Amino acid sequence: MKQTDYVRMAEKCAREADRLPPGPERDELLRKVKLFESYAKIENWIASPGLQPPN
């Protein structure tokens, strides 16, 4: 997946969580938001030119 996909998924989960009352379902969506945001950061880090093998 691309970084933008993870960001989009995080935003979608955040919107869904905002519509729910406090509880386990909302907590699970908020956990997914943090997870997808972390995935996006890691994907960005992995794709950075500094991590490319030497030529």
Secondary structure, DSSP 8 states (H G I E B T S, - for coil): --HHHHHHHHHHHHHHHHHS-SSHHHHHHHHHHHHHHHHHHHHHHHHSGGGS---
